[in-house]
Amino acid sequence: YNVVCMSEDAHRRTRELKDFLYANLYRHYRVMRMAVKAERLTTSLFQAYINEPLILPVHVQNLIGTRPLERVVCDYIAGMTDCYATEEHNKLLDPNTLP
């Protein structure tokens, strides 16, 4: 049994706002493009580090014995800024970027 609930008008306005935000912000093509890029970048970094853990910084490599490799890599990537992740991706995977 609900003690407090929204009025029909508030419910309608909330729905209109959500519809607007999804159509014009959350699902905007530019936002979606960046989300796809970010997913590709983080997936590439994850695979590179999993396939060759010796390319991880030494302080991160030292954590591998204490936790599963996948968890260590996830935590390392999660702690990266967007700029750092992009730089790492370029250093590791772009043949035109020097390490």
GROMACS elastic network, one bead per residue, 0.5 to 0.9 nm:
[ bonds ]
;  ai    aj funct       b0    kb
    2     5     6  0.67098   500
    6     9     6  0.79007   500
    6    10     6  0.57544   500
    6    11     6  0.58872   500
    7    10     6  0.51386   500
    7    11     6  0.60779   500
    7    12     6  0.85364   500
    8    11     6  0.50024   500
    8    12     6  0.60664   500
    8    13     6  0.85932   500
    9    12     6  0.50738   500
    9    13     6  0.61477   500
    9    14     6  0.85210   500
   10    13     6  0.50981   500
   10    14     6  0.60071   500
   10    15     6  0.85088   500
   11    14     6  0.51282   500
   11    15     6  0.61881   500
   11    16     6  0.86544   500
   12    15     6  0.51266   500
   12    16     6  0.61985   500
   12    17     6  0.86601   500
   13    17     6  0.61193   500
   13    18     6  0.85775   500
   14    17     6  0.50945   500
   14    18     6  0.61571   500
   14    19     6  0.85469   500
   15    18     6  0.51063   500
   15    19     6  0.60548   500
   15    20     6  0.85114   500
   16    19     6  0.51016   500
   16    20     6  0.61031   500
   16    21     6  0.86192   500
   17    20     6  0.50662   500
   17    21     6  0.61336   500
   17    22     6  0.86117   500
   18    21     6  0.50920   500
   18    22     6  0.60961   500
   18    23     6  0.84720   500
   19    22     6  0.52837   500
   19    23     6  0.60866   500
   19    24     6  0.84668   500
   20    23     6  0.51955   500
   20    24     6  0.58565   500
   20    25     6  0.77825   500
   21    24     6  0.52678   500
   21    25     6  0.50801   500
   21    26     6  0.61476   500
   21    27     6  0.80857   500
   22    25     6  0.56296   500
   22    27     6  0.53627   500
   22    28     6  0.76649   500
   23    26     6  0.67536   500
   23    27     6  0.55955   500
   23    28     6  0.64131   500
   24    27     6  0.64627   500
   24    28     6  0.53358   500
   24    29     6  0.88834   500
   25    28     6  0.50733   500
   25    29     6  0.87241   500
   25    31     6  0.72782   500
   26    29     6  0.88164   500
   26    31     6  0.67319   500
   26    32     6  0.77252   500
   27    30     6  0.83081   500
   27    31     6  0.65926   500
   27    32     6  0.60978   500
   28    31     6  0.53228   500
   28    32     6  0.61787   500
   28    33     6  0.86544   500
   29    33     6  0.60548   500
   29    34     6  0.86619   500
   30    33     6  0.50657   500
   30    34     6  0.63394   500
   30    35     6  0.86533   500
   31    34     6  0.52197   500
   31    35     6  0.62225   500
   31    36     6  0.87482   500
   32    36     6  0.62459   500
   32    37     6  0.86690   500
   33    36     6  0.51699   500
   33    37     6  0.62810   500
   33    38     6  0.86488   500
   34    37     6  0.50077   500
   34    38     6  0.60433   500
   34    39     6  0.85261   500
   35    38     6  0.50847   500
   35    39     6  0.61325   500
   35    40     6  0.86271   500
   36    39     6  0.51594   500
   36    40     6  0.62338   500
   36    41     6  0.86130   500
   37    40     6  0.51580   500
   37    41     6  0.60902   500
   37    42     6  0.86281   500
   38    41     6  0.50819   500
   38    42     6  0.61110   500
   38    43     6  0.83946   500
   38    82     6  0.86926   500
   39    42     6  0.53256   500
   39    43     6  0.59567   500
   39    44     6  0.84485   500
   40    43     6  0.51299   500
   40    44     6  0.60131   500
   40    45     6  0.85804   500
   41    44     6  0.51706   500
   41    45     6  0.62322   500
   41    46     6  0.86040   500
   41    85     6  0.78278   500
   41    86     6  0.74180   500
   41    89     6  0.67976   500
   42    45     6  0.50750   500
   42    46     6  0.60342   500
   42    47     6  0.85825   500
   42    77     6  0.73230   500
   42    85     6  0.76827   500
   42    89     6  0.83423   500
   43    46     6  0.50627   500
   43    47     6  0.61622   500
   43    48     6  0.85566   500
   44    47     6  0.52318   500
   44    48     6  0.61058   500
   44    49     6  0.86383   500
   44    89     6  0.75080   500
   44    93     6  0.82296   500
   45    48     6  0.51166   500
   45    49     6  0.61639   500
   45    50     6  0.85192   500
   45    73     6  0.89147   500
   45    77     6  0.77512   500
   45    85     6  0.80704   500
   45    88     6  0.78376   500
   45    89     6  0.61582   500
   45    92     6  0.81059   500
   45    93     6  0.84834   500
   46    49     6  0.53145   500
   46    50     6  0.60694   500
   46    51     6  0.84773   500
   46    70     6  0.82897   500
   46    73     6  0.65278   500
   46    74     6  0.71547   500
   46    77     6  0.74917   500
   47    50     6  0.50936   500
   47    51     6  0.58838   500
   47    52     6  0.83990   500
   48    51     6  0.52434   500
   48    52     6  0.60883   500
   48    53     6  0.79240   500
   48    55     6  0.83035   500
   48    92     6  0.78073   500
   48    93     6  0.83424   500
   49    52     6  0.51746   500
   49    54     6  0.77964   500
   49    55     6  0.65748   500
   49    56     6  0.64780   500
   49    70     6  0.89931   500
   49    73     6  0.67238   500
   50    53     6  0.56763   500
   50    69     6  0.70760   500
   50    70     6  0.69073   500
   50    73     6  0.71892   500
   52    55     6  0.60878   500
   52    56     6  0.80439   500
   53    56     6  0.55402   500
   53    57     6  0.88933   500
   53    61     6  0.69425   500
   53    64     6  0.89163   500
   53    69     6  0.81537   500
   53    73     6  0.86416   500
   54    57     6  0.76792   500
   54    58     6  0.79807   500
   54    61     6  0.70884   500
   55    58     6  0.85084   500
   55    61     6  0.86706   500
   55    92     6  0.85967   500
   56    59     6  0.82026   500
   56    60     6  0.62047   500
   56    61     6  0.60300   500
   56    73     6  0.84945   500
   57    60     6  0.53548   500
   57    61     6  0.62495   500
   57    62     6  0.87963   500
   58    62     6  0.61695   500
   58    63     6  0.89198   500
   59    62     6  0.52696   500
   59    63     6  0.70352   500
   60    63     6  0.53878   500
   60    64     6  0.72061   500
   60    72     6  0.72133   500
   60    73     6  0.81638   500
   60    76     6  0.73438   500
   61    64     6  0.54826   500
   61    65     6  0.82413   500
   61    69     6  0.88358   500
   61    72     6  0.82793   500
   62    65     6  0.67268   500
   62    66     6  0.80613   500
   63    66     6  0.53857   500
   63    67     6  0.65011   500
   63    68     6  0.87187   500
   63    69     6  0.83596   500
   63    72     6  0.66783   500
   64    67     6  0.54447   500
   64    68     6  0.61517   500
   64    69     6  0.54086   500
   64    70     6  0.88543   500
   64    71     6  0.86186   500
   64    72     6  0.63074   500
   64    73     6  0.88174   500
   65    68     6  0.72735   500
   65    69     6  0.80945   500
   66    72     6  0.89359   500
   67    70     6  0.83194   500
   67    71     6  0.65482   500
   67    72     6  0.65029   500
   68    71     6  0.53900   500
   68    72     6  0.64277   500
   68    73     6  0.87969   500
   69    72     6  0.51134   500
   69    73     6  0.61422   500
   69    74     6  0.85293   500
   70    73     6  0.51997   500
   70    74     6  0.60523   500
   70    75     6  0.85481   500
   71    74     6  0.50706   500
   71    75     6  0.60597   500
   71    76     6  0.84819   500
   72    75     6  0.52315   500
   72    76     6  0.61204   500
   72    77     6  0.86804   500
   73    76     6  0.50309   500
   73    77     6  0.61461   500
   73    78     6  0.84500   500
   74    77     6  0.52518   500
   74    78     6  0.59777   500
   74    79     6  0.86274   500
   75    78     6  0.50097   500
   75    79     6  0.62659   500
   75    80     6  0.89387   500
   76    79     6  0.53351   500
   76    80     6  0.67746   500
   77    80     6  0.52779   500
   77    81     6  0.86234   500
   77    85     6  0.73654   500
   78    81     6  0.81859   500
   80    83     6  0.79647   500
   80    84     6  0.59161   500
   80    85     6  0.57323   500
   81    84     6  0.51907   500
   81    85     6  0.60859   500
   81    86     6  0.85435   500
   82    85     6  0.51913   500
   82    86     6  0.61752   500
   82    87     6  0.86490   500
   83    86     6  0.51876   500
   83    87     6  0.62199   500
   83    88     6  0.86503   500
   84    87     6  0.50156   500
   84    88     6  0.60558   500
   84    89     6  0.84451   500
   85    88     6  0.50960   500
   85    89     6  0.60178   500
   85    90     6  0.85525   500
   86    89     6  0.50464   500
   86    90     6  0.61607   500
   86    91     6  0.85961   500
   87    90     6  0.51288   500
   87    91     6  0.61036   500
   87    92     6  0.85679   500
   88    91     6  0.50432   500
   88    92     6  0.60215   500
   88    93     6  0.82584   500
   88    99     6  0.87046   500
   89    92     6  0.52686   500
   89    93     6  0.56685   500
   89    94     6  0.72269   500
   90    93     6  0.53714   500
   90    95     6  0.80106   500
   90    96     6  0.82865   500
   90    97     6  0.60841   500
   90    98     6  0.84501   500
   90    99     6  0.83995   500
   91    94     6  0.61152   500
   91    95     6  0.79589   500
   91    96     6  0.86073   500
   91    97     6  0.55669   500
   91    98     6  0.60756   500
   92    95     6  0.80203   500
   92    97     6  0.82153   500
   92    98     6  0.87273   500
   92    99     6  0.69305   500
   93    96     6  0.88676   500
   93    97     6  0.82400   500
   94    97     6  0.55212   500
   94    98     6  0.83803   500
   95    98     6  0.75854   500
